[in-house]
């Protein structure tokens, strides 16, 4: 077996392993916002893929597992139906 073929096989296997074994974690941040009408409340912000913006954007939680894109205001419903 040639060294070029052997090294190409090793590099291909390493790239395939890195591509398919990558675990993605959601970035969850809790922001404390102060409003004059309400004293204290926390809003959960999550980075999700927005279908309108076609990018990973921050979404704020409107209700339990219902998120709204900060930029385009599109709703993403993750509730079980």
DSSP file (Angstrom, degrees, kcal/mol; ACC not computed):
  #  RESIDUE AA STRUCTURE BP1 BP2  ACC     N-H-->O    O-->H-N    N-H-->O    O-->H-N    TCO  KAPPA ALPHA  PHI   PSI    X-CA   Y-CA   Z-CA
    1    1 A X              0   0    0      0, 0.0     2,-0.1     0, 0.0     0, 0.0   0.000 360.0 360.0 360.0 136.0    0.0    0.0    0.0
    2    2 A X     >  -     0   0    0      1,-0.1     4,-2.0     4,-0.0     5,-0.1  -0.409 360.0-126.7 -74.7 152.2    1.3    3.4   -0.9
    3    3 A X  H  > S+     0   0    0      1,-0.2     4,-2.5     2,-0.2     5,-0.2   0.821 110.0  55.9 -67.6 -31.2    1.9    6.0    1.8
    4    4 A X  H  > S+     0   0    0      2,-0.2     4,-2.2     1,-0.2    -1,-0.2   0.920 109.0  45.4 -67.9 -43.5   -0.2    8.5   -0.1
    5    5 A X  H  > S+     0   0    0      2,-0.2     4,-2.1     1,-0.2    -2,-0.2   0.895 114.0  50.1 -65.8 -39.8   -3.2    6.2   -0.2
    6    6 A X  H  X S+     0   0    0     -4,-2.0     4,-2.1     2,-0.2    -2,-0.2   0.931 113.1  44.3 -65.1 -45.9   -2.7    5.3    3.5
    7    7 A X  H  X S+     0   0    0     -4,-2.5     4,-2.5     1,-0.2    -2,-0.2   0.861 112.0  53.5 -69.4 -34.2   -2.5    9.0    4.6
    8    8 A X  H  X S+     0   0    0     -4,-2.2     4,-2.3    -5,-0.2    -1,-0.2   0.901 109.7  48.6 -65.2 -40.6   -5.5    9.9    2.4
    9    9 A X  H  X S+     0   0    0     -4,-2.1     4,-2.3     2,-0.2    -2,-0.2   0.898 111.6  49.0 -64.9 -41.5   -7.6    7.2    4.0
   10   10 A X  H  X S+     0   0    0     -4,-2.1     4,-2.3     2,-0.2    -2,-0.2   0.931 113.2  46.8 -64.3 -45.6   -6.6    8.3    7.5
   11   11 A X  H  X S+     0   0    0     -4,-2.5     4,-2.3     2,-0.2    -2,-0.2   0.881 112.2  50.5 -65.1 -38.7   -7.4   11.9    6.7
   12   12 A X  H  X S+     0   0    0     -4,-2.3     4,-2.3     2,-0.2    -1,-0.2   0.909 111.6  47.7 -65.5 -41.8  -10.8   11.0    5.1
   13   13 A X  H  X S+     0   0    0     -4,-2.3     4,-2.3     2,-0.2    -2,-0.2   0.891 112.0  50.0 -66.2 -39.1  -11.7    8.9    8.1
   14   14 A X  H  X S+     0   0    0     -4,-2.3     4,-2.3     2,-0.2    -2,-0.2   0.897 111.7  47.9 -66.5 -40.1  -10.8   11.7   10.5
   15   15 A X  H  X S+     0   0    0     -4,-2.3     4,-2.1     2,-0.2    -2,-0.2   0.903 112.4  48.8 -67.8 -40.5  -12.8   14.3    8.6
   16   16 A X  H  X S+     0   0    0     -4,-2.3     4,-2.2     2,-0.2     5,-0.2   0.903 112.0  49.3 -65.3 -40.4  -15.8   11.9    8.4
   17   17 A X  H  X S+     0   0    0     -4,-2.3     4,-1.8     1,-0.2    -2,-0.2   0.914 112.7  47.1 -64.4 -43.1  -15.5   11.3   12.2
   18   18 A X  H  < S+     0   0    0     -4,-2.3     4,-0.5     1,-0.2    -2,-0.2   0.852 113.2  50.0 -67.5 -34.0  -15.3   15.0   12.9
   19   19 A X  H  < S+     0   0    0     -4,-2.1     3,-0.2     1,-0.2    -2,-0.2   0.908 119.7  32.9 -71.4 -42.7  -18.2   15.8   10.7
   20   20 A X  H  < S+     0   0    0     -4,-2.2    -2,-0.2     1,-0.2    -1,-0.2   0.626 115.4  54.3 -94.4 -14.1  -20.6   13.2   12.1
   21   21 A X  S  < S+     0   0    0     -4,-1.8     2,-0.3    -5,-0.2    -1,-0.2   0.465  74.3 120.8 -99.4  -0.4  -19.6   13.1   15.7
   22   22 A X        -     0   0    0     -4,-0.5     2,-0.5    -3,-0.2    -4,-0.0  -0.479  52.5-150.6 -66.7 122.1  -20.0   16.9   16.4
   23   23 A X        -     0   0    0     -2,-0.3     2,-0.5     2,-0.0    -2,-0.1  -0.838   5.8-150.5 -97.7 128.1  -22.5   17.4   19.2
   24   24 A X        -     0   0    0     -2,-0.5     2,-0.4     2,-0.0    -2,-0.0  -0.833  10.0-164.5 -99.5 131.5  -24.4   20.7   19.0
   25   25 A X        -     0   0    0     -2,-0.5     2,-0.3     3,-0.0    -2,-0.0  -0.910  22.3-117.9-114.3 142.4  -25.5   22.3   22.2
   26   26 A X        -     0   0    0     -2,-0.4     2,-0.8     1,-0.1    22,-0.1  -0.603  24.2-129.4 -76.7 135.4  -28.1   25.0   22.4
   27   27 A X        -     0   0    0     -2,-0.3    20,-1.2    20,-0.3     2,-0.6  -0.776  28.9-171.5 -85.4 113.6  -26.8   28.2   23.9
   28   28 A X  E     +A   46   0A   0     -2,-0.8     2,-0.4    18,-0.2    18,-0.2  -0.933   6.9 176.0-111.9 122.4  -29.2   29.2   26.6
   29   29 A X  E     -A   45   0A   0     16,-2.5    16,-2.7    -2,-0.6     2,-0.6  -0.960  20.9-147.0-123.9 142.3  -28.8   32.5   28.3
   30   30 A X  E     -A   44   0A   0     -2,-0.4     2,-0.5    14,-0.2    14,-0.2  -0.947  17.4-165.4-110.2 118.2  -31.1   34.1   30.9
   31   31 A X  E     -A   43   0A   0     12,-2.2    12,-2.1    -2,-0.6     2,-0.6  -0.863  13.1-142.3-105.0 134.6  -31.3   37.8   30.6
   32   32 A X  E     -A   42   0A   0     -2,-0.5     2,-0.4    10,-0.2    10,-0.2  -0.860  22.8-171.6 -94.8 120.5  -32.7   40.0   33.3
   33   33 A X  E     -A   41   0A   0      8,-1.4     8,-0.8    -2,-0.6     2,-0.5  -0.919  11.9-148.4-115.1 140.1  -34.7   42.8   31.9
   34   34 A X        -     0   0    0     -2,-0.4     2,-0.3     6,-0.1     5,-0.1  -0.917  17.0-179.2-108.9 131.7  -36.1   45.7   33.9
   35   35 A X        -     0   0    0      3,-1.2    -2,-0.0    -2,-0.5     0, 0.0  -0.937  33.3-129.1-127.3 149.7  -39.3   47.4   32.8
   36   36 A X  S    S+     0   0    0     -2,-0.3    -1,-0.1     1,-0.2     3,-0.1   0.847 109.5  46.4 -69.2 -32.2  -41.1   50.3   34.4
   37   37 A X  S    S+     0   0    0      1,-0.2     2,-0.4     2,-0.0    -1,-0.2   0.884 119.6  37.7 -76.9 -38.9  -44.4   48.5   34.5
   38   38 A X  S    S-     0   0    0      1,-0.2    -3,-1.2     3,-0.0     3,-0.2  -0.927  71.6-148.6-117.6 139.1  -43.0   45.2   35.9
   39   39 A X  S    S-     0   0    0     -2,-0.4    -4,-0.4     1,-0.3     2,-0.4   0.997  73.2  -1.5 -70.4 -66.2  -40.3   45.1   38.5
   40   40 A X        +     0   0    0     -6,-0.1     2,-0.3     2,-0.0    -1,-0.3  -0.992  65.0 147.9-134.4 131.4  -38.3   41.9   37.7
   41   41 A X  E     -A   33   0A   0     -8,-0.8    -8,-1.4    -2,-0.4     2,-0.4  -0.966  32.6-133.6-155.0 152.0  -38.8   39.1   35.2
   42   42 A X  E     -A   32   0A   0     -2,-0.3     2,-0.5   -10,-0.2   -10,-0.2  -0.888  12.2-160.8-111.5 139.1  -36.4   36.9   33.3
   43   43 A X  E     -A   31   0A   0    -12,-2.1   -12,-2.2    -2,-0.4     2,-0.5  -0.970  15.4-136.8-118.3 129.8  -36.6   36.2   29.6
   44   44 A X  E     -A   30   0A   0     -2,-0.5    17,-2.2    17,-0.2     2,-0.4  -0.761  16.6-162.5 -90.3 127.2  -34.8   33.1   28.2
   45   45 A X  E     -AB  29  60A   0    -16,-2.7   -16,-2.5    -2,-0.5     2,-0.4  -0.928   9.3-177.8-110.1 133.0  -32.9   33.7   25.0
   46   46 A X  E     -AB  28  59A   0     13,-2.8    13,-2.8    -2,-0.4     2,-0.7  -0.976  27.7-125.0-130.5 141.7  -31.9   30.7   22.8
   47   47 A X  E     + B   0  58A   0    -20,-1.2   -20,-0.3    -2,-0.4     2,-0.3  -0.799  44.8 160.4 -88.7 115.3  -29.9   30.6   19.6
   48   48 A X  E     - B   0  57A   0      9,-2.4     9,-2.7    -2,-0.7     2,-0.6  -0.843  47.1 -94.9-128.8 165.0  -31.9   28.8   17.0
   49   49 A X  E     - B   0  56A   0     -2,-0.3     2,-0.5     7,-0.2     7,-0.2  -0.744  38.3-147.8 -83.1 120.5  -31.9   28.6   13.2
   50   50 A X  E  >> - B   0  55A   0      5,-2.7     4,-1.6    -2,-0.6     5,-0.6  -0.776   5.9-155.3 -92.8 129.8  -34.4   31.1   11.8
   51   51 A X  T  45S+     0   0    0     -2,-0.5    -1,-0.1     2,-0.2    -2,-0.0   0.809  94.0  46.5 -75.2 -29.1  -36.1   30.1    8.6
   52   52 A X  T  45S+     0   0    0      1,-0.1    -1,-0.2     3,-0.1    -2,-0.0   0.933 121.3  35.3 -77.0 -47.3  -36.8   33.7    7.5
   53   53 A X  T  45S-     0   0    0      2,-0.2    -2,-0.2     1,-0.0    -1,-0.1   0.737  95.7-143.3 -76.9 -22.9  -33.3   35.0    8.2
   54   54 A X  T  <5 +     0   0    0     -4,-1.6     2,-0.3     1,-0.3    -3,-0.2   0.830  67.4  89.4  59.6  35.9  -31.6   31.7    7.2
   55   55 A X  E   <S-B   50   0A   0     -5,-0.6    -5,-2.7    -7,-0.1     2,-0.7  -0.932  92.7 -84.2-146.8 168.4  -29.0   32.1    9.9
   56   56 A X  E     +B   49   0A   0     -2,-0.3     2,-0.3    -7,-0.2    -7,-0.2  -0.727  60.7 170.4 -77.5 117.0  -28.5   31.2   13.5
   57   57 A X  E     -B   48   0A   0     -9,-2.7    -9,-2.4    -2,-0.7     2,-0.3  -0.852  37.8 -97.4-127.6 161.2  -30.3   34.0   15.4
   58   58 A X  E     -B   47   0A   0     -2,-0.3    12,-2.3   -11,-0.2     2,-0.4  -0.610  37.0-167.1 -78.4 137.1  -31.3   34.7   19.0
   59   59 A X  E     -BC  46  69A   0    -13,-2.8   -13,-2.8    -2,-0.3     2,-0.3  -0.977   9.5-144.5-124.1 138.2  -34.9   33.9   19.9
   60   60 A X  E     -BC  45  68A   0      8,-2.6     8,-2.6    -2,-0.4     2,-0.6  -0.807  25.1-111.5-103.2 148.8  -36.6   35.0   23.0
   61   61 A X  E     + C   0  67A   0    -17,-2.2     6,-0.3    -2,-0.3   -17,-0.2  -0.669  31.5 178.2 -83.3 116.7  -39.2   32.8   24.8
   62   62 A X  E    S-     0   0A   0      4,-2.7     2,-0.2    -2,-0.6    -1,-0.2   0.922  73.5 -14.1 -81.7 -50.7  -42.7   34.2   24.5
   63   63 A X  E >  S- C   0  66A   0      3,-1.3     3,-2.2     0, 0.0    -1,-0.3  -0.786 110.3 -42.3-137.5-175.3  -44.4   31.4   26.3
   64   64 A X  T 3  S-     0   0    0      1,-0.3     3,-0.1    -2,-0.2    15,-0.1  -0.337 127.6 -14.5 -59.9 116.8  -43.3   27.9   27.4
   65   65 A X  T 3  S+     0   0    0     -2,-0.2    13,-2.7     1,-0.2     2,-0.5   0.720 108.9 114.9  58.8  27.4  -41.3   26.4   24.3
   66   66 A X  E <   -CD  63  77A   0     -3,-2.2    -4,-2.7    11,-0.2    -3,-1.3  -0.969  47.5-172.6-122.6 113.0  -42.7   29.2   22.0
   67   67 A X  E     -CD  61  76A   0      9,-2.8     9,-3.2    -2,-0.5     2,-0.4  -0.749  13.9-154.6-111.5 153.0  -39.8   31.3   20.7
   68   68 A X  E     -CD  60  75A   0     -8,-2.6    -8,-2.6    -2,-0.3     7,-0.2  -0.993  25.2-116.5-128.6 131.0  -39.8   34.5   18.7
   69   69 A X  E  >  -C   59   0A   0      5,-2.6     4,-1.0    -2,-0.4   -10,-0.2  -0.415  16.6-143.4 -64.8 136.5  -36.9   35.7   16.5
   70   70 A X  T  4 S+     0   0    0    -12,-2.3    -1,-0.1     2,-0.1   -11,-0.1   0.836  95.4  39.4 -71.4 -32.3  -35.4   39.0   17.8
   71   71 A X  T  4 S+     0   0    0    -13,-0.4    -1,-0.1     1,-0.1   -12,-0.1   0.959 131.9  16.7 -84.4 -55.4  -34.7   40.3   14.3
   72   72 A X  T  4 S-     0   0    0      2,-0.1    -2,-0.1     0, 0.0    -1,-0.1   0.504  91.3-128.6-103.1  -4.8  -37.7   39.3   12.1
   73   73 A X     <  +     0   0    0     -4,-1.0     2,-0.3     1,-0.2    -3,-0.1   0.694  51.3 154.8  66.7  22.8  -40.3   38.4   14.9
   74   74 A X        -     0   0    0      1,-0.0    -5,-2.6    -6,-0.0     2,-0.3  -0.623  40.3-125.8 -80.4 140.4  -41.1   35.0   13.4
   75   75 A X  E     -D   68   0A   0     -2,-0.3     2,-0.5    -7,-0.2    -7,-0.2  -0.673  16.9-162.4 -90.7 140.3  -42.4   32.4   15.9
   76   76 A X  E     -D   67   0A   0     -9,-3.2    -9,-2.8    -2,-0.3     2,-0.7  -0.987   9.8-155.5-120.9 117.9  -40.9   29.0   16.3
   77   77 A X  E     +D   66   0A   0     -2,-0.5   -11,-0.2   -11,-0.2   -12,-0.1  -0.849  23.4 166.3-101.9 113.3  -43.1   26.6   18.1
   78   78 A X        +     0   0    0    -13,-2.7   -12,-0.2    -2,-0.7    -1,-0.1   0.182  38.7 122.1-107.1  14.1  -41.3   23.7   19.9
   79   79 A X  S    S-     0   0    0    -14,-0.4     2,-0.4     1,-0.1   -14,-0.1  -0.437  71.3-107.2 -76.5 151.8  -44.3   22.6   21.9
   80   80 A X              0   0    0      1,-0.1    -1,-0.1    -2,-0.1    -2,-0.1  -0.666 360.0 360.0 -79.0 127.2  -45.6   19.0   21.6
   81   81 A X              0   0    0     -2,-0.4    -1,-0.1    -3,-0.0    -2,-0.0   0.455 360.0 360.0 -97.3 360.0  -48.8   19.0   19.6
